[in-house]
Amino acid sequence: MSRRQIQVTPDLLLRAYAAGVFPMAEGRRSERLYWLDPALRGVLPLDAGFHLPRRLKRTALSGRFEITADRDFIGALRGCAEPAPGRTDTWINDEIERLFTDLYLCGAAHSIEVSQEGRLVGGLYGVALGGAFFGESMFSRVTDASKVALVHLVARLRLCGFVLLDTQFLTEHLARFGAVEIPKAEYKRRLAEALEVPAQWRAAIPPEAIAGEIGRMRAPAQD
């Protein structure tokens, strides 16, 4: 007897995130999703533990890029799915695109877009639940674009009352900003607490408020 495949819906996806589980595909052309619940989880502090190098702070505040939120979610999602130097394939398949587009339409998924001269050059997307934000992926077509998107995300999350930024895995890139790995049990404890926090994502935040929050971010000691 064949095994019937469970239909993944936006509601099921949100319940999975609330339980600490997230989906990935093996590749862009893969037709299957896999559910991950890693033994170690990457998290990026939203308090003083977030480190912003001085040079990047200057770039983020320079006006070199136009930063928006939820203005071009599909563009940010597809930017994350495209090949990049050192990455010929991604885990974002058609099913992931469909599910996260549905989450965006129902107000649970969000994006940060970075544009330059009217062209989308970087960004990221993720899911918001309670006081937790689950960062899914980011991309960059020019130097510093994805880093600036991350800085603006952290500023926005802080202003909106979020307490947990889940990065899923720890990378060398994220470690420079203060990201760490924590055991599964500790992550799920923090997640349960964060889900009770009544944070509210806001796409429209005055630029001066974002700039002020970025200005308060600390540089790493070795910077």
N, C-alpha and C positions, 0 to 999 in steps of 0.2 A: 504494500500500500504506500503510495507516495505521500510525502510530508507536505502538508499545506503551508504555504508561506504566509506569515502574518502581514496584513496590510498596515504599513506604517502611516499614521496620520499625524497632523500637527499636535493633537491632544496627547497621543502616545509619546511623541517626541518630548513634549514638555514634562510629562510624568517621568520619563527616563532621566532628563536633566535634573529634576528634583530629587531623584534617587542617586545621583552622582554618576550616571552612565551616559555615554555619548556615542554617536554613530560615525563611522568612516567607511569609505569604499577603498578597495585595493588600488584602484586607478581611475583615471578620467573615463575610460570606456567600460569599466566594470559595471555589471548589472546587479551586484549584491552589496548589501550593507552589512557591516560588522559592528557589534556593540562592544565598547571598550570600558573597562573599569580598572584602570591600572593600579598597581600596588603603590606607586609613588605618583603624586599629582603636583603639577606645577602651579604655583600661585604667585601673583605679583602684588606686593603690598600697596595699599591705597593711602597709607599714612606716611610718616617720616621715613619708612623703609624704602619708599620709591626714590630712586636716584636719577637725577637728570643732569647729565654733563653740561657744563657751562656753554660750550660751543653749540650744542643742540638747543639749549634754552634760547640762545640768541637767534638761532634759525627759526624756532617755533614762534618767536615774537616779532620777527623781522617784517612780516607781511609778504614774504617771498611766495607763499602759497595762500590760496583761498581754501578755508576749511569749512565744510558743511556737515550736517548730520541728517541722515534719512532722506536726502535729496535724490540720490541715485543709488538705491540699494542694489538693484540688478547690476548696474555697472561695477559696483564694488565687489559683489559676489563673483561676477564673471572675471574680473581682474584677478581675484584670488585663485580662480580655476585655471588660468592660462599658464603655459610653460614660462619659465624664467631661467636666467643664467644659473647653472648648477642644479636646476630642477626641471627635468624633462616631462614629468608627469605629476599629477596631484591626486589627492584623495576625494576631490569634489566631482562626483558624477552627476548624471542627469537627475537622479532621484534626490540627491542632496540639494541640487538647485531648486527642484520643485518644492521640497519640504520647507526649505528656509524662505523661499518666496512666499509660501502660504503663511509662515510664521510672521513675516514682515507685514503682510496684509492684515493680519489679526492683531498687530501691535506688539508682538513679543520679540521679534528680531530687529536689529538696528545696525546702522552703518555709519562710519565716518568716511567722508570723501575728501581727498586732497587734490586740488586742481591748480593748474598753472596756465595762464593765458587761455582760459576756457577749455583746457583739455584735462581729463581725469588722469592723474599721474600716480596715484597711490590711494590706499585706504584699507579698511578692515571691516569686518562684520562680526556679530555675535548675538547672543540671546540674553535677555534680562528677565529674571524671576526674583521677586521680592528684592532683597538687597544684594543679590548675587548677579554678576555679569559673567557669562561664559564666552570668552574670546575664541572665535573659531579659526580665523585665518586673516592674514594681511598681505598686501602686495605693494610693490614699488616699481615704477617705471623710470624714475629719476632719483638721484642721490638724496637720501634723507626723507623721502616722501612717506614711507611706512613708519619711520621713527616719529615723525611729526604727528602722524595719525594716532599713534599710540599715546603720545604726550597729551594730545587733545582729548583722547578717550579718558585717560586717568583724571584730567581736570574736570571733565563733565561728570564722571562717576562720583567724584568727591563732592561736587556741588549738588548733585542729586541725591546724596545720602546713601550711596552704595557702600558696602563694607567688605565685599569679596570679589576679586578679579581672578577667575580661573583661567589659566593659560593651557590647561590639559597636560602639556609636557614642558620640561625645562630645556631651553636651548641656550647656547652661548650668547646669542643676541639678547635674549630676555634677561639673562643673568646680569648683564651690564646695567640693567635698570633696577636690580635688586630682587629679581624673581628667585624663588627657592623651591625645592621639592619638599613635600611633607607626606607622611604615610597616609594610606587610604583612610584609616580610622580617624585620624586627626582632620583630614579634609572633610569627611562626612559630618564630623561634629561641627566644624566651622560652617559647612553648607547648611545644616539644619538651623543653626542660629541665624544665618544670613537670610534664609527664606522667610523668617518671621519679621524682618525689617521692612517697614513700609516705604521703601525707596520708590521714586517715580522718575523714569527716564524722561528728559525734556529735550526735544530736538532744537527748540528755539531758546537759546540762552544768549544774553547780550555778549558780544565779543569782548567787551571790557571786563566782564566777570570771568570769562575763560582766561584772559590775559593775566588778570590779577591772581588767579589760582596757579597758573604756570609760574608766575613770578615768585610764589611762595615755595615752590619745589626746591629741594636741596640737591646740591651736587655731591657725588661720591667723594669720599675722603681723599682718594688718590688722584682726583681730577685736577 
